[in-house]
Amino acid sequence: MAQKLKPTGRQKSIFLVHLVVFLIASALMLTLYDKGAKGWVYPWPAWIVAAWGLSLIGHWCAVYTSYEDKGHDDYRRQELNG
């Protein structure tokens, strides 16, 4: 059975930076997008926040739910021997 890989400190810190930048940018976009507008304004930041949020979920999965690939060494060896 494949072993679960522990994330390194660097992987965790890069994910944390990604999360903090996402939170700050999302807060700014959602608070500033309709300043000075009268009436209804299309909520364009919702698309950006949703897409970025999905990429953040993918980043979390890549860092915290990765498993070793036992066949990777065989693949690399076959790739080099062509």
N, CA, C and O atoms as a GROMACS GRO file, in nm:
protein
  328
    1MET      N    1   0.085  -0.118   0.000
    1MET     CA    2   0.000   0.000   0.000
    1MET      C    3   0.089   0.124   0.000
    1MET      O    4   0.192   0.129   0.068
    2ALA      N    5   0.050   0.222  -0.076
    2ALA     CA    6   0.128   0.345  -0.086
    2ALA      C    7   0.126   0.422   0.046
    2ALA      O    8   0.024   0.429   0.114
    3GLN      N    9   0.240   0.479   0.080
    3GLN     CA   10   0.252   0.558   0.203
    3GLN      C   11   0.213   0.702   0.177
    3GLN      O   12   0.241   0.757   0.071
    4LYS      N   13   0.148   0.763   0.274
    4LYS     CA   14   0.113   0.904   0.263
    4LYS      C   15   0.239   0.986   0.286
    4LYS      O   16   0.315   0.960   0.380
    5LEU      N   17   0.262   1.086   0.201
    5LEU     CA   18   0.380   1.170   0.213
    5LEU      C   19   0.352   1.285   0.308
    5LEU      O   20   0.248   1.350   0.300
    6LYS      N   21   0.447   1.310   0.398
    6LYS     CA   22   0.434   1.424   0.488
    6LYS      C   23   0.480   1.550   0.415
    6LYS      O   24   0.586   1.549   0.351
    7PRO      N   25   0.403   1.659   0.424
    7PRO     CA   26   0.446   1.783   0.358
    7PRO      C   27   0.568   1.841   0.427
    7PRO      O   28   0.582   1.834   0.549
    8THR      N   29   0.656   1.899   0.348
    8THR     CA   30   0.775   1.963   0.403
    8THR      C   31   0.737   2.101   0.457
    8THR      O   32   0.628   2.152   0.430
    9GLY      N   33   0.826   2.160   0.533
    9GLY     CA   34   0.803   2.294   0.585
    9GLY      C   35   0.790   2.396   0.474
    9GLY      O   36   0.711   2.489   0.484
   10ARG      N   37   0.868   2.379   0.368
   10ARG     CA   38   0.861   2.471   0.254
   10ARG      C   39   0.725   2.461   0.184
   10ARG      O   40   0.667   2.563   0.148
   11GLN      N   41   0.675   2.340   0.166
   11GLN     CA   42   0.544   2.323   0.104
   11GLN      C   43   0.434   2.388   0.188
   11GLN      O   44   0.344   2.453   0.135
   12LYS      N   45   0.444   2.369   0.319
   12LYS     CA   46   0.345   2.430   0.408
   12LYS      C   47   0.352   2.582   0.404
   12LYS      O   48   0.248   2.649   0.402
   13SER      N   49   0.473   2.638   0.402
   13SER     CA   50   0.487   2.783   0.402
   13SER      C   51   0.439   2.843   0.271
   13SER      O   52   0.378   2.950   0.271
   14ILE      N   53   0.465   2.777   0.158
   14ILE     CA   54   0.417   2.827   0.030
   14ILE      C   55   0.265   2.823   0.026
   14ILE      O   56   0.202   2.916  -0.024
   15PHE      N   57   0.205   2.716   0.080
   15PHE     CA   58   0.059   2.709   0.086
   15PHE      C   59   0.004   2.820   0.175
   15PHE      O   60  -0.097   2.882   0.141
   16LEU      N   61   0.069   2.847   0.287
   16LEU     CA   62   0.023   2.952   0.376
   16LEU      C   63   0.030   3.089   0.308
   16LEU      O   64  -0.061   3.170   0.324
   17VAL      N   65   0.135   3.115   0.234
   17VAL     CA   66   0.145   3.241   0.159
   17VAL      C   67   0.032   3.250   0.057
   17VAL      O   68  -0.031   3.355   0.043
   18HIS      N   69   0.005   3.141  -0.013
   18HIS     CA   70  -0.105   3.136  -0.111
   18HIS      C   71  -0.238   3.169  -0.042
   18HIS      O   72  -0.318   3.246  -0.095
   19LEU      N   73  -0.261   3.110   0.075
   19LEU     CA   74  -0.385   3.134   0.149
   19LEU      C   75  -0.397   3.279   0.194
   19LEU      O   76  -0.504   3.338   0.179
   20VAL      N   77  -0.291   3.336   0.248
   20VAL     CA   78  -0.295   3.474   0.297
   20VAL      C   79  -0.318   3.572   0.182
   20VAL      O   80  -0.400   3.663   0.194
   21VAL      N   81  -0.248   3.553   0.071
   21VAL     CA   82  -0.267   3.641  -0.045
   21VAL      C   83  -0.410   3.628  -0.097
   21VAL      O   84  -0.472   3.728  -0.133
   22PHE      N   85  -0.463   3.506  -0.101
   22PHE     CA   86  -0.601   3.484  -0.144
   22PHE      C   87  -0.699   3.559  -0.054
   22PHE      O   88  -0.790   3.626  -0.104
   23LEU      N   89  -0.682   3.548   0.076
   23LEU     CA   90  -0.774   3.614   0.169
   23LEU      C   91  -0.768   3.766   0.158
   23LEU      O   92  -0.872   3.832   0.158
   24ILE      N   93  -0.648   3.821   0.148
   24ILE     CA   94  -0.634   3.966   0.136
   24ILE      C   95  -0.692   4.016   0.003
   24ILE      O   96  -0.768   4.112   0.001
   25ALA      N   97  -0.656   3.951  -0.106
   25ALA     CA   98  -0.705   3.994  -0.238
   25ALA      C   99  -0.856   3.979  -0.248
   25ALA      O  100  -0.923   4.066  -0.304
   26SER      N  101  -0.910   3.871  -0.195
   26SER     CA  102  -1.055   3.851  -0.199
   26SER      C  103  -1.128   3.958  -0.118
   26SER      O  104  -1.229   4.013  -0.162
   27ALA      N  105  -1.077   3.986   0.000
   27ALA     CA  106  -1.139   4.089   0.082
   27ALA      C  107  -1.137   4.225   0.012
   27ALA      O  108  -1.236   4.297   0.014
   28LEU      N  109  -1.024   4.259  -0.048
   28LEU     CA  110  -1.014   4.386  -0.121
   28LEU      C  111  -1.109   4.391  -0.241
   28LEU      O  112  -1.179   4.490  -0.261
   29MET      N  113  -1.111   4.286  -0.319
   29MET     CA  114  -1.198   4.284  -0.437
   29MET      C  115  -1.345   4.294  -0.397
   29MET      O  116  -1.421   4.370  -0.457
   30LEU      N  117  -1.385   4.219  -0.296
   30LEU     CA  118  -1.526   4.216  -0.258
   30LEU      C  119  -1.571   4.345  -0.190
   30LEU      O  120  -1.690   4.377  -0.194
   31THR      N  121  -1.481   4.419  -0.130
   31THR     CA  122  -1.521   4.544  -0.066
   31THR      C  123  -1.511   4.664  -0.159
   31THR      O  124  -1.580   4.764  -0.138
   32LEU      N  125  -1.426   4.656  -0.261
   32LEU     CA  126  -1.404   4.773  -0.347
   32LEU      C  127  -1.474   4.768  -0.482
   32LEU      O  128  -1.472   4.868  -0.554
   33TYR      N  129  -1.535   4.658  -0.520
   33TYR     CA  130  -1.583   4.646  -0.657
   33TYR      C  131  -1.700   4.737  -0.690
   33TYR      O  132  -1.718   4.769  -0.808
   34ASP      N  133  -1.780   4.780  -0.594
   34ASP     CA  134  -1.897   4.862  -0.628
   34ASP      C  135  -1.893   5.001  -0.565
   34ASP      O  136  -1.997   5.065  -0.549
   35LYS      N  137  -1.776   5.047  -0.532
   35LYS     CA  138  -1.764   5.180  -0.471
   35LYS      C  139  -1.807   5.288  -0.570
   35LYS      O  140  -1.760   5.293  -0.684
   36GLY      N  141  -1.897   5.372  -0.527
   36GLY     CA  142  -1.942   5.484  -0.608
   36GLY      C  143  -2.049   5.451  -0.710
   36GLY      O  144  -2.096   5.540  -0.780
   37ALA      N  145  -2.089   5.326  -0.719
   37ALA     CA  146  -2.191   5.287  -0.816
   37ALA      C  147  -2.330   5.311  -0.758
   37ALA      O  148  -2.353   5.294  -0.638
   38LYS      N  149  -2.421   5.349  -0.845
   38LYS     CA  150  -2.560   5.367  -0.803
   38LYS      C  151  -2.642   5.254  -0.863
   38LYS      O  152  -2.636   5.230  -0.984
   39GLY      N  153  -2.716   5.185  -0.781
   39GLY     CA  154  -2.795   5.072  -0.829
   39GLY      C  155  -2.717   4.942  -0.826
   39GLY      O  156  -2.613   4.930  -0.761
   40TRP      N  157  -2.771   4.845  -0.899
   40TRP     CA  158  -2.713   4.712  -0.900
   40TRP      C  159  -2.585   4.710  -0.983
   40TRP      O  160  -2.577   4.771  -1.089
   41VAL      N  161  -2.484   4.639  -0.932
   41VAL     CA  162  -2.356   4.624  -1.001
   41VAL      C  163  -2.327   4.475  -1.012
   41VAL      O  164  -2.342   4.400  -0.916
   42TYR      N  165  -2.285   4.433  -1.133
   42TYR     CA  166  -2.253   4.291  -1.152
   42TYR      C  167  -2.139   4.251  -1.060
   42TYR      O  168  -2.035   4.317  -1.057
   43PRO      N  169  -2.157   4.143  -0.984
   43PRO     CA  170  -2.052   4.101  -0.889
   43PRO      C  171  -1.937   4.026  -0.956
   43PRO      O  172  -1.921   3.906  -0.935
   44TRP      N  173  -1.858   4.095  -1.037
   44TRP     CA  174  -1.749   4.032  -1.111
   44TRP      C  175  -1.644   3.966  -1.023
   44TRP      O  176  -1.585   3.867  -1.066
   45PRO      N  177  -1.616   4.016  -0.902
   45PRO     CA  178  -1.513   3.949  -0.822
   45PRO      C  179  -1.552   3.807  -0.780
   45PRO      O  180  -1.465   3.727  -0.743
   46ALA      N  181  -1.680   3.776  -0.784
   46ALA     CA  182  -1.724   3.641  -0.743
   46ALA      C  183  -1.660   3.534  -0.831
   46ALA      O  184  -1.625   3.427  -0.781
   47TRP      N  185  -1.642   3.561  -0.961
   47TRP     CA  186  -1.581   3.464  -1.051
   47TRP      C  187  -1.434   3.444  -1.018
   47TRP      O  188  -1.384   3.331  -1.019
   48ILE      N  189  -1.366   3.551  -0.988
   48ILE     CA  190  -1.224   3.543  -0.956
   48ILE      C  191  -1.203   3.470  -0.823
   48ILE      O  192  -1.116   3.384  -0.811
   49VAL      N  193  -1.285   3.505  -0.725
   49VAL     CA  194  -1.274   3.441  -0.593
   49VAL      C  195  -1.306   3.292  -0.604
   49VAL      O  196  -1.239   3.210  -0.542
   50ALA      N  197  -1.408   3.256  -0.683
   50ALA     CA  198  -1.444   3.115  -0.699
   50ALA      C  199  -1.332   3.036  -0.767
   50ALA      O  200  -1.295   2.928  -0.722
   51ALA      N  201  -1.278   3.090  -0.876
   51ALA     CA  202  -1.170   3.020  -0.948
   51ALA      C  203  -1.045   3.009  -0.861
   51ALA      O  204  -0.982   2.903  -0.855
   52TRP      N  205  -1.010   3.116  -0.794
   52TRP     CA  206  -0.892   3.115  -0.708
   52TRP      C  207  -0.914   3.021  -0.590
   52TRP      O  208  -0.822   2.952  -0.546
   53GLY      N  209  -1.036   3.019  -0.538
   53GLY     CA  210  -1.068   2.928  -0.428
   53GLY      C  211  -1.052   2.782  -0.469
   53GLY      O  212  -1.002   2.701  -0.392
   54LEU      N  213  -1.096   2.749  -0.592
   54LEU     CA  214  -1.077   2.613  -0.641
   54LEU      C  215  -0.929   2.578  -0.655
   54LEU      O  216  -0.888   2.466  -0.624
   55SER      N  217  -0.850   2.673  -0.702
   55SER     CA  218  -0.706   2.646  -0.713
   55SER      C  219  -0.643   2.631  -0.574
   55SER      O  220  -0.549   2.554  -0.558
   56LEU      N  221  -0.694   2.703  -0.477
   56LEU     CA  222  -0.645   2.691  -0.340
   56LEU      C  223  -0.679   2.553  -0.283
   56LEU      O  224  -0.598   2.492  -0.213
   57ILE      N  225  -0.798   2.503  -0.313
   57ILE     CA  226  -0.836   2.368  -0.270
   57ILE      C  227  -0.744   2.265  -0.335
   57ILE      O  228  -0.700   2.171  -0.269
   58GLY      N  229  -0.715   2.283  -0.463
   58GLY     CA  230  -0.622   2.192  -0.531
   58GLY      C  231  -0.483   2.197  -0.471
   58GLY      O  232  -0.417   2.094  -0.458
   59HIS      N  233  -0.438   2.316  -0.436
   59HIS     CA  234  -0.306   2.332  -0.373
   59HIS      C  235  -0.304   2.260  -0.239
   59HIS      O  236  -0.207   2.191  -0.207
   60TRP      N  237  -0.411   2.275  -0.160
   60TRP     CA  238  -0.419   2.206  -0.031
   60TRP      C  239  -0.413   2.054  -0.051
   60TRP      O  240  -0.341   1.985   0.020
   61CYS      N  241  -0.488   2.004  -0.148
   61CYS     CA  242  -0.487   1.860  -0.176
   61CYS      C  243  -0.349   1.812  -0.216
   61CYS      O  244  -0.305   1.706  -0.172
   62ALA      N  245  -0.279   1.889  -0.299
   62ALA     CA  246  -0.146   1.850  -0.343
   62ALA      C  247  -0.047   1.846  -0.227
   62ALA      O  248   0.044   1.763  -0.225
   63VAL      N  249  -0.064   1.935  -0.130
   63VAL     CA  250   0.029   1.941  -0.018
   63VAL      C  251  -0.004   1.837   0.089
   63VAL      O  252   0.085   1.769   0.139
   64TYR      N  253  -0.131   1.824   0.125
   64TYR     CA  254  -0.168   1.745   0.242
   64TYR      C  255  -0.226   1.606   0.212
   64TYR      O  256  -0.245   1.529   0.306
   65THR      N  257  -0.253   1.572   0.088
   65THR     CA  258  -0.312   1.440   0.061
   65THR      C  259  -0.232   1.363  -0.044
   65THR      O  260  -0.289   1.282  -0.116
   66SER      N  261  -0.102   1.386  -0.054
   66SER     CA  262  -0.019   1.319  -0.154
   66SER      C  263   0.029   1.183  -0.102
   66SER      O  264   0.060   1.167   0.016
   67TYR      N  265   0.034   1.088  -0.193
   67TYR     CA  266   0.084   0.955  -0.162
   67TYR      C  267   0.203   0.924  -0.252
   67TYR      O  268   0.212   0.976  -0.364
   68GLU      N  269   0.292   0.840  -0.205
   68GLU     CA  270   0.408   0.804  -0.284
   68GLU      C  271   0.366   0.724  -0.407
   68GLU      O  272   0.265   0.653  -0.404
   69ASP      N  273   0.441   0.736  -0.512
   69ASP     CA  274   0.418   0.662  -0.635
   69ASP      C  275   0.531   0.562  -0.651
   69ASP      O  276   0.642   0.598  -0.692
   70LYS      N  277   0.503   0.436  -0.619
   70LYS     CA  278   0.608   0.334  -0.622
   70LYS      C  279   0.659   0.308  -0.762
   70LYS      O  280   0.773   0.263  -0.777
   71GLY      N  281   0.580   0.334  -0.864
   71GLY     CA  282   0.623   0.308  -1.000
   71GLY      C  283   0.698   0.424  -1.064
   71GLY      O  284   0.740   0.413  -1.179
   72HIS      N  285   0.715   0.535  -0.992
   72HIS     CA  286   0.780   0.651  -1.049
   72HIS      C  287   0.926   0.623  -1.087
   72HIS      O  288   0.971   0.667  -1.193
   73ASP      N  289   0.998   0.551  -1.002
   73ASP     CA  290   1.138   0.520  -1.033
   73ASP      C  291   1.148   0.434  -1.159
   73ASP      O  292   1.236   0.455  -1.242
   74ASP      N  293   1.058   0.335  -1.172
   74ASP     CA  294   1.058   0.252  -1.292
   74ASP      C  295   1.027   0.336  -1.415
   74ASP      O  296   1.089   0.319  -1.520
   75TYR      N  297   0.933   0.425  -1.403
   75TYR     CA  298   0.897   0.513  -1.515
   75TYR      C  299   1.016   0.599  -1.557
   75TYR      O  300   1.045   0.609  -1.677
   76ARG      N  301   1.084   0.660  -1.462
   76ARG     CA  302   1.200   0.743  -1.494
   76ARG      C  303   1.310   0.661  -1.560
   76ARG      O  304   1.374   0.707  -1.655
   77ARG      N  305   1.333   0.540  -1.510
   77ARG     CA  306   1.436   0.453  -1.567
   77ARG      C  307   1.401   0.416  -1.711
   77ARG      O  308   1.488   0.418  -1.799
   78GLN      N  309   1.274   0.383  -1.737
   78GLN     CA  310   1.232   0.349  -1.873
   78GLN      C  311   1.239   0.471  -1.965
   78GLN      O  312   1.273   0.460  -2.083
   79GLU      N  313   1.205   0.586  -1.910
   79GLU     CA  314   1.208   0.709  -1.989
   79GLU      C  315   1.352   0.742  -2.034
   79GLU      O  316   1.374   0.784  -2.148
   80LEU      N  317   1.448   0.722  -1.944
   80LEU     CA  318   1.588   0.752  -1.976
   80LEU      C  319   1.648   0.649  -2.071
   80LEU      O  320   1.731   0.683  -2.155
   81ASN      N  321   1.605   0.522  -2.059
   81ASN     CA  322   1.659   0.417  -2.145
   81ASN      C  323   1.590   0.411  -2.280
   81ASN      O  324   1.640   0.348  -2.374
   82GLY      N  325   1.474   0.477  -2.290
   82GLY     CA  326   1.397   0.496  -2.412
   82GLY      C  327   1.384   0.380  -2.498
   82GLY      O  328   1.321   0.389  -2.603
   0.00000   0.00000   0.00000
